[in-house]
Amino acid sequence: MDYVSALVPPVVMAVFFIGLVVTIVKSQGGPNKTKEDAAVDATLTRVESVKQTARPESV
């Protein structure tokens, strides 16, 4: 019975990990992809503009 208690945690973790990977793969693309891409692009643009205005001009 010790072998069962030794094998349960790795099996549970493997099942959880497989479920996580399947969820991530299924959530890629689809109708929300353009909204997610637009949000990331807007954030990157905002960060770049803040970096440029915060940087002093070198003479």
C-alpha positions in Angstrom: 0.0 0.0 0.0 3.0 2.3 0.4 3.5 2.3 -3.4 0.0 3.7 -3.9 0.6 6.6 -1.5 3.9 7.2 -3.2 2.4 7.4 -6.7 -0.7 9.5 -5.9 0.9 12.9 -5.7 2.8 12.7 -9.0 -0.2 11.3 -10.8 -2.4 14.2 -9.4 0.2 16.7 -10.4 0.5 15.2 -13.9 -3.3 15.3 -14.4 -3.4 18.9 -13.2 -0.6 19.9 -15.5 -2.1 18.2 -18.5 -5.4 20.0 -17.8 -3.6 23.4 -17.5 -1.8 22.9 -20.8 -5.1 21.8 -22.5 -6.8 24.9 -21.1 -4.0 27.2 -22.3 -4.0 25.7 -25.8 -7.8 26.0 -26.1 -7.8 29.6 -25.0 -5.3 30.7 -27.7 -6.8 32.4 -30.7 -10.5 32.5 -31.3 -12.7 35.6 -31.1 -10.9 37.2 -28.2 -7.5 37.1 -29.9 -7.9 40.5 -31.5 -9.1 42.1 -28.3 -6.1 40.7 -26.4 -3.7 41.7 -29.1 -5.1 45.2 -29.2 -4.9 45.5 -25.4 -1.2 44.4 -25.4 -0.4 46.7 -28.3 -2.0 49.7 -26.5 -0.1 48.9 -23.3 3.2 48.6 -25.1 2.6 51.9 -26.9 1.8 53.6 -23.6 4.9 52.3 -22.0 7.1 53.3 -24.9 5.7 56.8 -24.9 6.3 57.2 -21.2 9.9 56.0 -21.6 10.5 58.6 -24.3 9.0 61.5 -22.4 10.8 60.5 -19.2 14.2 60.3 -20.8 16.2 63.6 -20.8 17.6 64.9 -24.0 21.3 64.3 -24.3 23.3 67.2 -25.6 
